[in-house]
Amino acid sequence: MRVERVVGTETEYAIAAEDGSPANPVSLSMAVVRAAADPERSHIHWDYGREDPVNDARTGRLPRAMASPGMLTDSPQSALMNVLAPNGGRIYVDHAHPEYSSPETTDPFQALAYDRAGDLLMSRAARCAGREGATHGVRLYKNNVDGKGACWGTHENYLMDRSVPFSRVVALMTIHFVTRQIYTGSGRVGLGVDGREPGFQIGQRADYLQTRVGLQTTFDRPIINTRDESHSIASTRRFHVIAGDANRMDLPQVLKLGTTSMLLGLLEDADAAGFDLDALLDRLALNDPVSSLRTVSRDLSLNAPLVLESGRRETALQIQQDLFQAICRVGVILYGEDREGKPAWPGQVTGRLMKLWEAILDDLDRVRRADADERLGMSDQAGRLEWLMKWQLLESLRRRRSIHDWSDPRLAALDIEWARLDPGHDLPSRLGSRIQPVTSQPAVEDAADMGPDGTRAWFRSRILHDCPDIIRSMSWSRVVLENPENDEGRPLIVDLTDPSGHTKADCPGVLEHSGDIAQWLLKGEGRDLYC
């Protein structure tokens, strides 16, 4: 049980014309995606051949005729525009949003760098793009709601052992997703789907998640999404998560990815460790998860009790402390204790994540004990909790300007300004040292250019750099190469089904022949790489 696993993120960005004039969001999105394209790679098609968006983890494949059109992401009409990012990720138009899907990474800290790399790539594209047929600029926003009823996604993807019963995944992750908001929420002005009720809440997505479990993502949104489209080997499942907020601060993003990874590890290893996971699930099961989601989001005091199926009551913080302690108990069983009596976690990455989780729970306990005036002065905690930092900015504005009603448009404007994407100049950047960093700008710039060494994304990224002219199409799990030496026109297909294969260590020949990689591949000297 460790935090390292294949992880990736997907971010839909809100979009608007720079001058505020009315504009078609699809046209603006296409302009941004076009601007993200490198001319040398613009001919490469996205390969939809292995996508399977209607496969349901509970019941098997949903008949396509019964699926909502918005679920059929592999259909030709959905393929408005795709660009292969230089780091092995993907940039495309999804409905009315430009979207970035990060390449596969190996841990939450690396995933953070590649998530921020997406912000960098997209902001560069936005600066280059104008409205079609005009010279107006484009603005991007990294948030989830418009305050008028619309909501868009920030998704997480985790590879896990398929042998874990999905019912157990649903049970544990429902508990986690309802309660993790207290440290992953990015804050929001307005209550309710349309934001008409005045107020401030911790999470952006809470009002838009309406069911506990489901395959859909754009209507009746579930807390647990059941899409079973692994893009991987048969023994693994890609757990697709739609219940998270878009984060502008580093620490909430790392904790969102890292704590979820650790709990997936608990699901995978509890039985072997002799830990009674079912007893934990029975003890913490929520009576009404959807209602509890809203309760947690609207409770800035962190003291609201949640009703459990057993009839007991616990706060979100208490439940998160229970989950943390369960992880630690299994960690001691598997790895023994260190000098402080804590689990002797293997490797620095897992130990670092667990220290951050423990520290944020301590922060939240201090917030829980504070009144509104004390909470306003908690600078250290606000540097680690995004919703608290945003609340402090808004509350300070309210007090300075004698704003008594949370429906005041000045508050909504500041909320939107927090989400505006302009690295180095936007509001989170201007706060500087008040926000605790986890990654660095050089790491983000490197991540924008090259794929991670330890996953198949490295191979995709490398050949995108070295020989884009011979690439016909590409997907997460396959690369199709032109083969001019084949009279029948059959291409070479590089099978990338295993996300942990075709890494930098696996492919020394790619490095050795980087100057003439095309010929090396096409002549068959790299035959061990393709089928």
C-alpha positions as CSV (number, residue, x, y, z in Angstrom):
1,M,0.0,0.0,0.0
2,R,1.8,3.1,-1.3
3,V,0.8,6.2,-3.1
4,E,2.6,5.4,-6.3
5,R,0.2,4.4,-9.1
6,V,-0.6,5.5,-12.6
7,V,-2.6,8.7,-12.2
8,G,-3.9,11.4,-14.7
9,T,-6.2,14.4,-14.7
10,E,-8.6,16.0,-17.2
11,T,-9.5,19.7,-17.0
12,E,-12.3,21.5,-18.8
13,Y,-11.7,25.2,-18.9
14,A,-14.3,27.9,-19.0
15,I,-13.8,30.3,-21.9
16,A,-14.9,33.9,-22.8
17,A,-13.9,36.7,-25.1
18,E,-11.3,39.0,-23.6
19,D,-13.5,42.1,-24.2
20,G,-16.6,40.5,-22.7
21,S,-18.5,40.5,-25.9
22,P,-21.0,37.7,-26.8
23,A,-19.2,34.8,-28.4
24,N,-19.8,31.2,-29.4
25,P,-17.9,29.1,-26.8
26,V,-17.4,26.2,-29.3
27,S,-15.8,28.6,-31.8
28,L,-13.6,30.1,-29.1
29,S,-12.7,26.6,-27.9
30,M,-11.7,25.5,-31.4
31,A,-9.6,28.6,-31.8
32,V,-7.7,27.8,-28.6
33,V,-7.2,24.2,-29.6
34,R,-6.0,25.2,-33.0
35,A,-3.5,27.6,-31.4
36,A,-2.2,24.8,-29.3
37,A,-1.3,22.7,-32.4
38,D,2.3,22.5,-33.6
39,P,2.4,22.6,-37.4
40,E,4.6,19.5,-37.5
41,R,2.1,17.5,-35.5
42,S,-1.2,18.9,-36.8
43,H,-1.7,16.0,-39.3
44,I,-1.8,13.4,-36.5
45,H,-5.3,12.1,-35.8
46,W,-6.6,11.0,-32.4
47,D,-7.3,7.3,-32.5
48,Y,-10.8,6.5,-31.2
49,G,-10.6,2.8,-32.1
50,R,-10.0,1.5,-28.6
51,E,-12.4,3.8,-26.7
52,D,-15.4,2.4,-25.0
53,P,-17.3,5.1,-23.1
54,V,-20.5,3.0,-22.5
55,N,-18.9,0.1,-20.6
56,D,-20.3,0.1,-17.1
57,A,-18.4,-1.3,-14.1
58,R,-21.6,-2.6,-12.6
59,T,-23.6,-4.2,-15.4
60,G,-21.3,-4.4,-18.4
61,R,-21.8,-2.5,-21.7
62,L,-24.7,-0.2,-22.0
63,P,-26.4,-0.4,-25.5
64,R,-25.3,2.6,-27.4
65,A,-28.9,3.2,-28.4
66,M,-29.8,3.7,-24.8
67,A,-26.9,6.1,-24.1
68,S,-27.2,9.9,-24.0
69,P,-25.4,11.4,-27.0
70,G,-23.2,13.3,-24.6
71,M,-21.8,10.0,-23.3
72,L,-20.7,8.8,-26.7
73,T,-17.3,10.6,-26.6
74,D,-15.9,8.2,-29.3
75,S,-18.5,9.2,-31.9
76,P,-17.3,11.1,-35.0
77,Q,-19.5,14.1,-34.3
78,S,-17.8,14.4,-30.9
79,A,-14.4,14.6,-32.4
80,L,-14.5,18.3,-33.1
81,M,-10.8,18.8,-32.8
82,N,-7.8,17.1,-31.1
83,V,-4.2,18.1,-30.7
84,L,-1.4,15.9,-29.3
85,A,0.4,17.8,-26.6
86,P,4.2,17.7,-26.7
87,N,4.2,16.0,-23.3
88,G,2.1,13.0,-24.5
89,G,-1.1,14.5,-23.2
90,R,-4.1,15.6,-25.3
91,I,-5.8,18.9,-25.9
92,Y,-9.3,18.9,-27.5
93,V,-12.7,20.4,-27.6
94,D,-15.2,18.8,-25.3
95,H,-18.8,20.1,-25.8
96,A,-18.3,23.9,-25.3
97,H,-14.9,23.8,-23.5
98,P,-11.3,23.4,-24.4
99,E,-9.9,20.5,-22.4
100,Y,-6.5,19.2,-21.4
101,S,-5.9,15.6,-20.5
102,S,-2.6,15.1,-18.8
103,P,-0.2,12.2,-19.7
104,E,-0.1,9.2,-17.4
105,T,2.0,9.9,-14.3
106,T,3.3,7.8,-11.5
107,D,2.5,9.6,-8.3
108,P,0.4,12.7,-7.1
109,F,3.4,15.0,-7.0
110,Q,4.3,14.3,-10.6
111,A,0.6,14.5,-11.5
112,L,0.5,18.0,-10.0
113,A,3.3,19.1,-12.2
114,Y,1.6,17.8,-15.3
115,D,-1.7,19.3,-14.3
116,R,-0.1,22.7,-14.0
117,A,1.7,22.0,-17.3
118,G,-1.8,21.9,-18.8
119,D,-2.6,25.3,-17.4
120,L,0.6,26.6,-19.0
121,L,0.0,25.0,-22.4
122,M,-3.6,26.2,-22.5
123,S,-2.7,29.8,-21.4
124,R,-0.1,29.9,-24.1
125,A,-2.7,28.8,-26.6
126,A,-5.2,31.3,-25.4
127,R,-2.8,34.1,-25.8
128,C,-2.2,33.0,-29.4
129,A,-5.8,32.6,-30.2
130,G,-8.3,35.2,-31.0
131,R,-12.0,34.9,-31.9
132,E,-12.4,33.5,-35.3
133,G,-12.4,36.3,-37.9
134,A,-11.6,38.9,-35.3
135,T,-8.6,40.1,-33.2
136,H,-10.2,39.9,-29.8
137,G,-8.3,37.9,-27.2
138,V,-9.6,34.9,-25.3
139,R,-9.8,34.3,-21.5
140,L,-9.6,30.9,-19.8
141,Y,-10.9,30.1,-16.3
142,K,-10.1,27.1,-14.2
143,N,-13.2,26.5,-12.2
144,N,-16.4,24.4,-12.4
145,V,-19.4,26.7,-12.3
146,D,-20.7,29.9,-13.9
147,G,-23.1,30.8,-11.1
148,K,-26.1,30.6,-13.5
149,G,-26.7,26.8,-13.5
150,A,-24.0,25.5,-15.7
151,C,-21.2,23.2,-14.4
152,W,-18.2,21.5,-16.1
153,G,-15.7,18.9,-15.0
154,T,-12.3,18.4,-13.5
155,H,-11.7,14.7,-13.6
156,E,-9.2,12.3,-12.0
157,N,-8.1,8.9,-13.2
158,Y,-6.5,6.2,-11.2
159,L,-5.4,2.7,-12.3
160,M,-6.2,0.1,-9.7
161,D,-6.4,-3.7,-9.3
162,R,-9.5,-5.0,-11.1
163,S,-9.9,-7.8,-8.6
164,V,-11.2,-5.4,-6.0
165,P,-15.0,-5.7,-6.0
166,F,-16.5,-2.6,-7.4
167,S,-19.1,-2.5,-4.6
168,R,-16.3,-2.0,-2.2
169,V,-14.9,0.8,-4.4
170,V,-18.3,2.5,-4.3
171,A,-18.7,2.1,-0.6
172,L,-15.3,3.6,0.4
173,M,-15.0,6.2,-2.2
174,T,-18.5,7.6,-1.5
175,I,-17.4,8.2,2.1
176,H,-14.2,9.8,0.9
177,F,-15.6,12.0,-1.8
178,V,-18.3,13.4,0.4
179,T,-15.8,14.4,3.1
180,R,-12.5,15.2,1.4
181,Q,-14.1,18.5,0.3
182,I,-12.9,20.0,3.5
183,Y,-9.3,20.1,2.2
184,T,-9.8,19.8,-1.6
185,G,-12.7,22.3,-2.1
186,S,-11.8,25.4,-4.1
187,G,-14.7,27.5,-2.6
188,R,-17.7,29.1,-4.3
189,V,-19.9,32.2,-4.0
190,G,-23.5,31.2,-4.1
191,L,-25.6,28.3,-3.0
192,G,-27.8,26.0,-5.2
193,V,-27.4,25.0,-8.8
194,D,-28.1,28.6,-10.1
195,G,-26.3,30.3,-7.2
196,R,-29.3,32.5,-6.4
197,E,-29.2,31.8,-2.7
198,P,-26.6,34.1,-1.1
199,G,-23.7,32.5,0.7
200,F,-20.3,30.9,0.4
201,Q,-19.5,27.2,0.3
202,I,-16.5,25.0,0.4
203,G,-17.0,22.9,-2.8
204,Q,-17.9,23.9,-6.3
205,R,-19.4,20.6,-7.4
206,A,-21.5,19.8,-4.4
207,D,-24.7,21.3,-5.7
208,Y,-24.3,19.5,-9.1
209,L,-23.8,15.9,-7.9
210,Q,-27.3,14.5,-7.8
211,T,-27.1,10.7,-7.5
212,R,-24.8,8.3,-5.7
213,V,-23.7,6.0,-8.6
214,G,-24.0,6.3,-12.4
215,L,-22.3,6.0,-15.8
216,Q,-23.3,9.6,-16.9
217,T,-21.2,12.7,-16.4
218,T,-23.3,15.6,-17.8
219,F,-26.7,15.0,-16.3
220,D,-27.8,13.5,-13.0
221,R,-24.2,13.6,-12.1
222,P,-23.1,10.8,-9.7
223,I,-20.7,10.9,-6.8
224,I,-19.2,7.7,-8.2
225,N,-18.9,7.4,-11.9
226,T,-18.9,3.8,-13.3
227,R,-17.3,4.3,-16.7
228,D,-15.1,1.1,-17.2
229,E,-12.8,2.2,-19.9
230,S,-9.3,1.3,-18.7
231,H,-7.0,2.1,-21.6
232,S,-4.9,-0.5,-20.0
233,I,-4.2,-4.2,-19.4
234,A,-7.0,-6.5,-18.4
235,S,-6.0,-6.9,-14.8
236,T,-6.4,-3.1,-14.1
237,R,-9.3,-0.8,-13.8
238,R,-9.3,2.9,-14.6
239,F,-11.3,4.5,-11.8
240,H,-12.7,7.7,-13.4
241,V,-13.6,10.4,-10.8
242,I,-15.9,13.4,-11.6
243,A,-16.6,14.5,-8.0
244,G,-13.6,16.9,-7.6
245,D,-13.1,20.7,-7.8
246,A,-10.6,22.5,-10.1
247,N,-7.8,23.6,-7.8
248,R,-5.6,26.7,-8.3
249,M,-3.5,25.9,-5.3
250,D,-0.9,23.0,-5.2
251,L,-1.6,21.4,-1.9
252,P,-5.3,20.7,-2.3
253,Q,-4.5,19.1,-5.7
254,V,-1.8,16.8,-4.3
255,L,-4.0,15.8,-1.4
256,K,-7.0,15.2,-3.7
257,L,-4.9,12.8,-5.8
258,G,-2.7,11.4,-3.0
259,T,-5.4,10.5,-0.4
260,T,-7.5,8.9,-3.0
261,S,-4.6,6.8,-4.2
262,M,-3.8,5.7,-0.7
263,L,-7.4,4.7,-0.1
264,L,-7.4,2.7,-3.3
265,G,-4.3,1.0,-1.9
266,L,-6.4,0.2,1.2
267,L,-9.0,-1.5,-1.0
268,E,-6.3,-3.5,-2.7
269,D,-4.3,-4.6,0.4
270,A,-6.7,-4.7,3.3
271,D,-7.5,-8.4,3.0
272,A,-3.9,-9.5,2.7
273,A,-3.1,-7.4,5.8
274,G,-5.9,-9.0,7.8
275,F,-7.6,-5.7,8.2
276,D,-11.4,-5.8,8.5
277,L,-12.3,-3.3,5.7
278,D,-16.0,-4.3,5.7
279,A,-16.3,-3.3,9.4
280,L,-14.8,0.1,8.5
281,L,-17.2,0.6,5.6
282,D,-20.2,-0.4,7.7
283,R,-19.2,2.0,10.5
284,L,-18.7,5.0,8.2
285,A,-21.5,4.4,5.7
286,L,-23.5,7.6,5.1
287,N,-27.2,7.5,5.4
288,D,-27.7,10.0,2.5
289,P,-24.5,10.7,0.7
290,V,-26.0,13.3,-1.7
291,S,-27.5,15.3,1.1
292,S,-24.3,14.9,3.2
293,L,-22.3,16.3,0.3
294,R,-24.2,19.5,0.4
295,T,-24.0,19.7,4.2
296,V,-20.3,19.4,4.2
297,S,-19.9,22.0,1.4
298,R,-22.0,24.6,3.3
299,D,-20.5,24.1,6.7
300,L,-17.6,26.5,7.1
301,S,-17.4,25.7,10.8
302,L,-16.6,22.0,10.0
303,N,-18.8,21.0,12.9
304,A,-22.0,19.8,11.1
305,P,-22.8,16.2,12.0
306,L,-23.5,13.7,9.2
307,V,-26.0,11.0,9.8
308,L,-24.5,7.5,9.2
309,E,-26.5,4.4,8.3
310,S,-25.9,3.1,11.8
311,G,-27.7,6.1,13.2
312,R,-24.5,7.5,14.7
313,R,-23.3,11.0,13.7
314,E,-19.8,12.1,12.7
315,T,-18.4,15.3,11.1
316,A,-16.5,15.2,7.8
317,L,-13.3,15.9,9.7
318,Q,-13.9,13.0,12.1
319,I,-14.5,10.7,9.1
320,Q,-11.4,11.8,7.4
321,Q,-9.4,11.2,10.6
322,D,-10.9,7.7,10.7
323,L,-9.8,7.0,7.1
324,F,-6.3,8.4,7.9
325,Q,-6.0,6.1,11.0
326,A,-7.2,3.1,9.0
327,I,-4.5,3.7,6.4
328,C,-1.9,4.0,9.2
329,R,-3.0,0.8,10.9
330,V,-2.6,-1.2,7.7
331,G,0.7,0.6,7.0
332,V,2.0,-0.6,10.3
333,I,0.9,-4.2,9.6
334,L,2.6,-4.2,6.1
335,Y,5.7,-2.1,6.8
336,G,6.3,-2.0,10.6
337,E,6.8,1.1,12.6
338,D,9.4,3.9,12.5
339,R,11.0,5.5,15.6
340,E,7.9,7.6,16.2
341,G,5.6,4.6,16.1
342,K,4.2,5.6,12.7
343,P,4.2,3.4,9.6
344,A,7.6,2.9,8.1
345,W,6.3,3.8,4.6
346,P,8.4,2.5,1.7
347,G,10.0,5.3,-0.3
348,Q,9.9,9.1,0.3
349,V,6.8,9.8,-1.8
350,T,4.3,7.9,0.3
351,G,5.8,9.2,3.5
352,R,5.7,12.8,2.2
353,L,2.0,12.5,1.2
354,M,1.0,11.0,4.6
355,K,2.7,13.8,6.4
356,L,0.8,16.3,4.3
357,W,-2.5,14.5,5.0
358,E,-1.8,14.5,8.7
359,A,-0.8,18.1,8.7
360,I,-3.9,19.3,6.9
361,L,-6.1,17.4,9.3
362,D,-4.4,19.3,12.1
363,D,-5.0,22.5,10.2
364,L,-8.7,21.7,9.8
365,D,-9.0,20.9,13.5
366,R,-7.7,24.4,14.2
367,V,-10.2,25.9,11.8
368,R,-13.0,24.0,13.4
369,R,-12.2,25.5,16.8
370,A,-12.0,29.1,15.4
371,D,-14.8,31.7,15.1
372,A,-15.2,33.8,12.0
373,D,-12.8,36.6,13.2
374,E,-10.1,34.0,14.1
375,R,-10.6,32.2,10.9
376,L,-10.0,35.4,9.0
377,G,-6.5,35.7,10.5
378,M,-5.4,32.1,9.9
379,S,-2.8,32.9,7.3
380,D,-0.8,29.6,7.5
381,Q,-3.9,27.4,7.2
382,A,-5.2,29.6,4.3
383,G,-1.9,29.0,2.5
384,R,-2.8,25.3,2.4
385,L,-6.6,25.4,2.2
386,E,-7.9,26.9,-1.1
387,W,-11.5,27.4,0.1
388,L,-10.3,29.2,3.2
389,M,-7.9,31.5,1.2
390,K,-10.7,32.4,-1.1
391,W,-13.1,33.0,1.8
392,Q,-10.6,35.3,3.5
393,L,-10.2,37.4,0.3
394,L,-14.0,37.7,0.0
395,E,-14.7,38.3,3.6
396,S,-12.0,41.0,3.8
397,L,-13.6,42.7,0.8
398,R,-17.0,42.4,2.5
399,R,-15.7,44.1,5.6
400,R,-13.7,46.8,3.8
401,R,-16.6,47.8,1.6
402,S,-19.4,47.2,4.1
403,I,-21.0,44.5,1.9
404,H,-23.7,42.8,3.9
405,D,-25.2,40.5,1.2
406,W,-23.3,37.6,-0.4
407,S,-25.3,38.2,-3.5
408,D,-23.3,41.4,-4.2
409,P,-21.8,41.2,-7.7
410,R,-18.4,42.4,-6.4
411,L,-18.0,39.1,-4.6
412,A,-19.0,37.1,-7.6
413,A,-16.5,39.1,-9.7
414,L,-13.6,38.3,-7.2
415,D,-14.7,34.7,-7.2
416,I,-14.3,34.6,-11.0
417,E,-11.1,36.5,-10.9
418,W,-9.6,33.7,-8.7
419,A,-10.3,31.3,-11.5
420,R,-8.8,33.4,-14.4
421,L,-5.9,31.5,-16.0
422,D,-2.9,33.8,-16.6
423,P,0.2,32.2,-15.0
424,G,2.4,34.7,-13.3
425,H,-0.2,37.5,-13.4
426,D,-3.4,36.0,-12.1
427,L,-4.7,36.3,-8.6
428,P,-3.2,33.1,-7.1
429,S,0.2,34.0,-8.6
430,R,0.0,37.5,-7.2
431,L,-0.5,36.1,-3.7
432,G,3.0,34.7,-3.9
433,S,4.4,33.4,-0.7
434,R,1.0,33.4,1.0
435,I,0.3,30.1,-0.8
436,Q,2.3,27.0,0.0
437,P,3.9,25.7,-3.2
438,V,4.4,22.0,-3.8
439,T,5.9,22.0,-7.3
440,S,8.1,24.6,-9.0
441,Q,7.9,26.6,-12.2
442,P,10.9,24.9,-13.8
443,A,9.3,21.5,-13.1
444,V,6.0,22.7,-14.7
445,E,7.8,24.0,-17.8
446,D,9.7,20.7,-18.2
447,A,6.4,18.8,-17.8
448,A,4.8,20.9,-20.5
449,D,7.4,19.8,-23.0
450,M,8.2,16.1,-22.2
451,G,6.3,13.1,-20.9
452,P,7.1,11.4,-17.6
453,D,10.0,8.9,-17.8
454,G,8.1,6.1,-16.0
455,T,5.0,5.6,-18.1
456,R,4.1,5.0,-21.8
457,A,3.6,8.7,-22.1
458,W,7.4,9.0,-22.4
459,F,7.3,7.1,-25.7
460,R,4.4,9.0,-27.1
461,S,6.1,12.3,-26.2
462,R,9.5,11.2,-27.5
463,I,8.3,10.2,-31.0
464,L,6.1,13.3,-31.2
465,H,9.4,15.3,-30.8
466,D,11.7,13.1,-32.9
467,C,9.6,11.8,-35.9
468,P,6.1,13.4,-36.0
469,D,6.1,13.1,-39.8
470,I,5.7,9.2,-39.7
471,I,2.9,9.2,-37.1
472,R,-0.5,8.5,-38.6
473,S,-2.6,8.5,-35.4
474,M,-2.2,8.2,-31.7
475,S,-4.2,7.3,-28.6
476,W,-3.4,6.5,-25.0
477,S,-2.8,2.8,-25.8
478,R,-1.7,2.7,-29.4
479,V,0.5,4.6,-32.0
480,V,0.0,4.0,-35.7
481,L,3.0,4.7,-37.9
482,E,3.2,5.2,-41.6
483,N,5.3,2.4,-43.3
484,P,6.3,3.6,-46.8
485,E,8.3,0.4,-47.3
486,N,5.1,-1.7,-47.2
487,D,3.6,-1.8,-50.7
488,E,0.2,-2.8,-49.3
489,G,0.2,0.3,-47.1
490,R,-0.1,-1.6,-43.9
491,P,1.0,0.6,-41.0
492,L,3.2,-0.3,-38.1
493,I,1.3,-0.4,-34.8
494,V,3.0,0.3,-31.5
495,D,0.9,-1.4,-28.8
496,L,1.0,0.8,-25.6
497,T,-1.7,-1.2,-23.7
498,D,0.5,-1.4,-20.6
499,P,0.8,2.1,-19.1
500,S,3.9,1.1,-17.2
501,G,5.6,-0.1,-20.4
502,H,7.5,1.8,-23.2
503,T,9.1,3.9,-20.5
504,K,12.5,5.7,-20.9
505,A,14.2,2.7,-19.2
506,D,12.3,0.2,-21.5
507,C,13.3,2.0,-24.7
508,P,17.1,2.7,-24.8
509,G,17.0,2.2,-28.6
510,V,14.7,5.2,-29.0
511,L,17.3,7.4,-27.2
512,E,20.3,5.9,-29.1
513,H,18.6,6.5,-32.5
514,S,16.9,9.8,-31.7
515,G,18.6,11.4,-34.7
516,D,17.2,8.8,-37.1
517,I,14.4,7.2,-35.1
518,A,12.1,7.1,-38.0
519,Q,14.4,4.9,-40.1
520,W,15.2,2.8,-37.0
521,L,11.5,2.1,-36.4
522,L,10.5,1.6,-40.1
523,K,13.4,-0.7,-40.9
524,G,12.4,-3.0,-38.1
525,E,15.4,-2.6,-35.9
526,G,13.0,-1.4,-33.2
527,R,10.7,-4.3,-33.9
528,D,10.4,-5.2,-30.2
529,L,8.5,-2.0,-29.7
530,Y,5.6,-2.8,-32.1
531,C,3.4,-5.6,-33.2
